[in-house]
Amino acid sequence: MVYLLSFNTSKLPTEKAEVLVCGSGIGGLTTALVLKELGINPVILTRGIGNTYYSQGGIACALDPRDSAYLHMLDTQRAGRGLCKEDTLRILVDEGIQRLADLKRWGVEFDEETTIEGGHSFPRVFKVKDYTGRAIYQALWERAKALGIRVLMGELQEILGEDKVEGVIYYDNGLKFIRTGALVLATGGAASIFLKTSNPTKVRGDALGIALRKGINLINPEFVQFHPTVVKDTNILISEAVRGEGATIVDQKGERFVDELQPRDTVARAIYKKLKEGQEVFIDLRKLEEKGIRLEERFPTIYSLLRERGYDPKREPIPITPAAHYFIGGVEVDAYGRTTFTGLYAVGECACTGVHGANRLASNSLLEGLVFGYRAAYRIYHDINFLKPSENNFSHHREGKAMPSYTFEDLRRLMWEYCSLERKEEDLKRALKRLKEWLENWRDWEPTIENRQLFDISLVALATISRALWRKESRGVHHRSDYPFEREEFRKDSLYCLEGL
Ligand SMILES: Cc1cc2nc3c(=O)[nH]c(=O)nc-3n(C[C@H](O)[C@H](O)[C@H](O)COP(=O)(O)OP(=O)(O)OC[C@H]3O[C@@H](n4cnc5c(N)ncnc54)[C@H](O)[C@@H]3O)c2cc1C
């Protein structure tokens, strides 16, 4: 166990939480709401709005009688390339149907029409125009307020306790201490470790590094999904639903070169190849208007974001690039969000339930946060009597005065150049060597909040590079140009744990 900061909890402002939920996306809010409904008092600790709020497309669920949970499962498995965990996937598609009713009960008003997205064989994506995530976030947030759930704004720094959770240190105008016996990580993914990303700045992946320092394993950190259609030089995403409605992807001659409804990795790599050849790639939304779809009504968020940037999607194709979007791997959990560390749970994008396998099907991640957030809450309801906060205090002292020799920007550039859509041994080894050199003197780093964050994000990058190097095959979103095919001996999860710190 490694602490990065200097602290003495007996001298810090202190409070108690029966359960502490860290993160206020769909995973964290669902867990907190269900706990509250079960008579437990959760406290939410959050750095602010995460990916959930920015989700555009929707949430997949096989409600239509012509569709079925089974078909939803088959589509997910097809994308997941042999790595979807069958038991958790069944839970996702079956229980998702019930959980969608909870979302409605909590105030989300979905459009009447569902839509289809890449890799789905049926239009089963429930949406609220093109701001589904915002609608879900607002409904859950309002409900949390109405139920009187306490929310603390701040940043998780350290998880305390030798062999079970005993509390956390967080930062909010100074370090503070929360005593708790149950902590739910709902801190989102780590796609922002890449230079080009669709993720907002509050979602940085650092909590995965905090978990690694606690001795928790990460599963499949090499599987990072790149979204094919992010507007060039921005993090504005043009959702899959736009292609579902008929938008095409064209090269600079205006010619289509890829089936737009293929899974994301296929589309993203086809675009990446064109860009590497020095060509520009565009998404053409003009067809939608020709079909009678009014962009400002069907996709108001995308339309207004594009207009703000000076693009007119009714008149011109929009230049795009792939960008890191979704972190498929995450903290090792069981089907109830339990990690291997007593009192620590993880839900949503920061957890790896195994439902996505080697590639996530569009609109399955909001569903995952909802379904497994709910299950984690029920598990905690059963476990809570064994997870009482202790009266122990904790202290740690670090002397360091050095500053890291690299920045977050340097790290993101390294990841983009050597470990993104096309990977190969030589590049990955170079990235690993560089990162290890950067980290060499970490023990001498000054124990600041910024250095703690950089260190934790670097640990996640280390996990991603190291497992990408280990996986000598191409599968799902992980593409190795030196091993371009799937190899049966790698049809298994990877596992990363921190050694030698
Ligand atoms: C632009 C975009 C569009 C998307 N569209 C879709 C879609 O249509 N359908 C779909 O299914 N999925 C979509 N996704 C993916 C989906 O949004 C996420 O996988 C999902 O919302 C993750 O939910 P979450 O609760 O795990 O985390 P998030 O919603 O990302 O929330 C993470 C929370 O953790 C907090 N946090 C993080 N670190 C710390 C820390 N150290 N201390 C305190 N708080 C911390 C953040 O402040 C935030 O509150 C999209 C993602 C993006 C970026």
The ligand as a Gaussian input file, in Angstrom:
#p B3LYP/6-31G(d) Opt

LIG

0 1
 C      -19.604000      12.444000     -25.233000
 C      -20.044000      11.095000     -24.725000
 C      -21.201000      10.512000     -25.208000
 C      -21.610000       9.271000     -24.722000
 N      -22.784000       8.735000     -25.171000
 C      -23.234000       7.575000     -24.634000
 C      -24.508000       7.056000     -24.995000
 O      -25.229000       7.629000     -25.787000
 N      -24.904000       5.887000     -24.410000
 C      -24.141000       5.204000     -23.512000
 O      -24.561000       4.149000     -23.013000
 N      -22.941000       5.700000     -23.142000
 C      -22.471000       6.853000     -23.673000
 N      -21.258000       7.352000     -23.282000
 C      -20.513000       6.631000     -22.227000
 C      -21.208000       6.914000     -20.899000
 O      -21.475000       8.285000     -20.821000
 C      -20.353000       6.554000     -19.707000
 O      -19.792000       5.297000     -19.842000
 C      -21.199000       6.574000     -18.441000
 O      -21.917000       7.767000     -18.366000
 C      -20.306000       6.430000     -17.235000
 O      -21.066000       6.687000     -16.088000
 P      -20.348000       6.654000     -14.685000
 O      -21.397000       6.895000     -13.667000
 O      -19.536000       5.440000     -14.564000
 O      -19.285000       7.868000     -14.728000
 P      -19.407000       9.400000     -15.128000
 O      -20.762000       9.783000     -15.579000
 O      -18.271000       9.692000     -16.037000
 O      -19.163000      10.120000     -13.734000
 C      -17.927000      10.033000     -13.070000
 C      -18.043000      10.830000     -11.793000
 O      -16.900000      10.606000     -10.974000
 C      -16.404000      11.834000     -10.497000
 N      -14.974000      11.655000     -10.197000
 C      -14.002000      11.122000     -10.962000
 N      -12.837000      11.086000     -10.297000
 C      -13.075000      11.624000      -9.071000
 C      -12.285000      11.877000      -7.918000
 N      -10.971000      11.570000      -7.870000
 N      -12.866000      12.449000      -6.846000
 C      -14.178000      12.777000      -6.852000
 N      -14.996000      12.555000      -7.912000
 C      -14.438000      11.982000      -9.002000
 C      -16.707000      12.818000     -11.618000
 O      -16.685000      14.133000     -11.153000
 C      -18.114000      12.337000     -12.017000
 O      -19.076000      12.853000     -11.146000
 C      -20.826000       8.591000     -23.754000
 C      -19.653000       9.177000     -23.281000
 C      -19.261000      10.423000     -23.749000
 C      -18.002000      11.041000     -23.221000

